[in-house]
Structures are given as C-alpha cells and as structure tokens.
Amino acid sequence: MSGRPPLQRFLHRRRFYPQLARIVATRLARRAPRDAVFVSLMGGVGDLVNLFPTLDALAAHAPVELATGPYPYRALAEAHPRLARVWAPFVYKPARGPHRRLIERVLAPFYTRVVLLDNADARWWAHGRHIAATYAERCGAPPPARGRVYLTDAHRQAAAAVARAHGLGEFVYVAQVIRRSRPLRSWPLAHWHALYDRLRAAAGLPLVVDTTGSDETAVPAHCVRLERLDILVAAALIERARLFVGPDSGLTHVAAALGVPTVSIHLGYPAASCRALGDAVRLVEQAAPFEDPAATPPERVLAVAARALAEAPAAGARPAAVTA
C-alpha cells in the first residue's frame, strides 16, 4: 500500500487526466498522423527495463510513445533513444475499469494501438509466466531474454567521477533494500551485515552499498556507503562493478540488463513470474514463495556470490552495454 495520505493518494492516481488533455492537444496542434503506438506502463524500474526490448521491437515498425510514472521511471524512459515521445507522470489506477476505458476511448482516434500494460490482475504472479513475457505478448513481440538500459557518455563520466571520489577500482556493488511495508520481500538487516563481513573476506574487494529506497540504511564501517545517485548514474556505476548483489528490486534488474554478473536474492513472489533476466544472473531462491526471508541464510548467498566472482570477467573485459 502507498505511504501517501488518502487525499494525496487519490490525486496521485488521477494524474493521467491532465496528461490526456496534453496528449490530445499536442496531437491536434501538430496534426500528427495516426501512425504511432501508445504504450502505458507506470513502473517499476525492473518492469520498464525488461519492457525496453519489446518497445525496440515495436519501434522497428512504427513510432512508439510511452506513458509512465514520475522519476525514476521517467528518467529511464527519456534515456531510451527509440521512443518518439514520453508522457510523464501518467498515473492512474489499473484496477479501475472506468480509468482504463476512458484512456482507451480518448486516445483511440490518435493512435493505431493503445496498449495499457499496467496490471489489473492482483494475482499476476500466480500464472507461472514471467510478467515481461506477458507484456511482450500483448505488444505482439517475442519475450525478452534480458532487459535493456540506455546509458550516455555523460552518465558514464558521472559514474567515473563517483568511483574516483571513493577511490574505487574493482568493487562489488550491493543494493541493500529493506522495506517494512514488504516484510516478505525484505532480507533481514543482520543477514545483510553478515554477508558483508564474509564477502569482504572472500572477495578481497571493496563493497559499495546502495541503500536508496531502504528503510534500513546502516552499513558496516568497512563498506563504502553510497550517496543517493541519479538512477542512470547508479546504473553506469553498476556497469563498472565486478559483481552485483541485490534482492528482486529495480537495480538488480538494471545490473542484469547491463550484463553485470548478478546474484539475485529472490524473496516473495515466485521467481518464474518476475526474476531478473539474462545469462549473467545467478538466483538464490526460497524453498517456497513467500516463506520467511530469514530462512535464506547468508552462507547460501555467499556461496553463490563466491562462484560468480570466481567466474566473473573484469568489468572492462565484458561486452559493452547499450549506449543511447
């Protein structure tokens, strides 16, 4: 559930109204031909990253306009070089049929297709299929083997400056995300700290810990606690890492999309429904979905991370990620 007060939540979920007016006014003013595809996906970061290959497939045949949520979703979308237009913030309540019908009815005269991917199915995770494959099917594209993130030279230069400021050469990047509102998807803080102690000894590399979006931000003194970074600068810094470790969160999908060796501590939803995609990903799964996260011990994660490190090429030896 959103942490916003009720009135703010009510208004937030209706931010699509002024955007609809802007879209219609813009297309009328430009007398734009009815040749584009309109796709809506409000978030999250992982969903967008895994949608981008599908949007690339669509863009090979027609202009694609994407409606999405505010930052960081907007930033990821605006970095995508093949999108004709990004409309943000475009926020509605997918479970409300009148919202969906209004959007489709208003936009149908201006687009060849209106595809609303925002999920109205509360049990989307129970169907034994990755959500990215469902999105791709609805867009008429093949399922993605891995996500995609678009970085510019400016993002990489900013990340290089962060690395220099912290004296980083090779390093392990960790996304520590603990949310009290999502207890079944959050690894305990004590487990994270135990992993850091063991991983530091095993890897012999600095541990860079990103606590953006986490309710628990304490990290051991031997770690490099990362300041809050722009999402794309963080992605460019992850691209430089020897190894990435994180839960099933946005940055884990970013790391996987960039081809960085990734250890995903997958808690909560079944991995088949929303796991990070790509050959560089090693999953640490629960015995059963939604079991107590504390039942996944640090020693198990460490064993997977140690194997990944042993086989991981240096960042400079990996194939280059996509440049916008």
Buried (B, 14 or more C-beta within 10 A) or exposed (E): EEEEEEEEBEEBBBBBBEBBEEBBEEBEEEEBEEEBBBBBBBBBBBBBBBBBBBBBBBBEEEBBBBBBBBEBBBBBBBBBEBBBBBBBBBBBBBEEEEBBEBBBEBBEEBBEBBBBBBBEEEEBBEEEBBBBBBBBEEBEBEBBEBBBBBBBEEBBEBBBEBBEEBEBEBBBBBBBBBBEEBEEBBBBBEBBBBBBBBBBEBBEBBBBBBBBBBEBEEBBEEBBBBEEBBBBBBBBBBBBBBBBBBBBBBBBBBBBBBBBBBBBBBBBBBBBBBBBBBEBBBBBBBEEBEEEBEEBEBEBBBBBBBEBBEEBEEBEEBEEBBEB
